[in-house]
Amino acid sequence: MDPQVVFVHGIRTSATMWRAQVAHLQARGVAACAIDLPGHGSRMAEPWSLEEAIASIDRAVRAAAERGPVLLVGHSMGGLLSTAYVGRAGAAPPVAAFVAASCTAFPRGAGLAAYRLVLRGMRGLPHQGRWVIDRALAAQLPPGTRGDFGAGGYALQAEDEALESLQSLDLARALVRIERRDFPVWFFTGEWDQLRLNERTFTRLVPRAELVVVPRSTHLVTAMRPAVTNALVDLALATVAARGDRGRTC
């Protein structure tokens, strides 16, 4: 059976943020899909729901697993949700490998509160601070991927509720379960990523995971360094292929 890749986007963005990775895989003949979570992208009109977000990941993974072993890749919020999903209690989901990008932090405490406060302030600016977002992207991303983050629109209405809901994720226990399960794991991040806050705890709880830190890169490492991201996805797929039929999750 051929490998399948499922991508999950971060807060505020949409499935379009993975355009470079999907194009790379399609050129290789590898099946890939990037899903939209509720309140984001093609589902912008839907209300945010943590339960539906995780259910969306589950539906995509199970549909892909019918065709082959699944590599799940999540960024930022999508990485945190995917971590909770692959490390959920009970039977493990049909995932053959997992890449958690820019998400080695527990979404709670003063850091999360300050971030939510900044986002609320931006929404009070003209055009909800879109010029700030555009300038930040222009400063970090190459022209080839700069438009990908906003191509599906920005989920400005859903982001605060989504961030608040992440506090209910029991990620510490999820990470312990991931360590016990039989699939390779990568933590992928930029050197200057603010979400490296709890990186040591993540790697302590999942010591078999590979930590990949990209020099001179920010939280937006997947679009800032698309070639490096593609190389890691290729490595994960090669690892799945080398394991052959061992794509079991428990």
Number of C-alpha atoms within 10 A of each C-alpha: 10 13 19 24 27 21 27 29 27 26 20 22 24 29 24 23 26 24 19 19 24 22 14 19 19 13 10 10 10 15 18 21 20 21 21 24 28 24 23 28 23 16 16 20 13 13 15 22 16 20 11 13 19 17 14 16 24 18 11 19 23 15 14 23 21 12 13 18 26 28 28 28 25 25 27 22 23 26 26 24 26 25 26 22 20 25 24 20 11 7 10 17 17 24 26 28 24 26 25 25 29 30 29 25 19 22 22 15 9 9 15 16 13 11 13 17 12 11 15 16 12 18 14 10 12 9 10 15 15 15 13 13 14 14 10 11 20 14 10 17 22 14 12 11 20 18 18 20 24 19 15 20 16 20 22 20 16 20 21 18 15 21 20 15 16 19 14 11 19 14 22 16 14 19 22 17 20 27 19 13 16 16 23 22 23 21 21 25 30 23 17 16 19 16 20 20 14 15 18 13 15 22 18 14 18 20 14 14 19 14 17 14 18 17 12 12 19 21 21 23 26 25 28 22 20 21 14 14 20 18 13 16 22 15 12 22 21 13 15 21 16 10 14 11 11 13 20 16 18 14
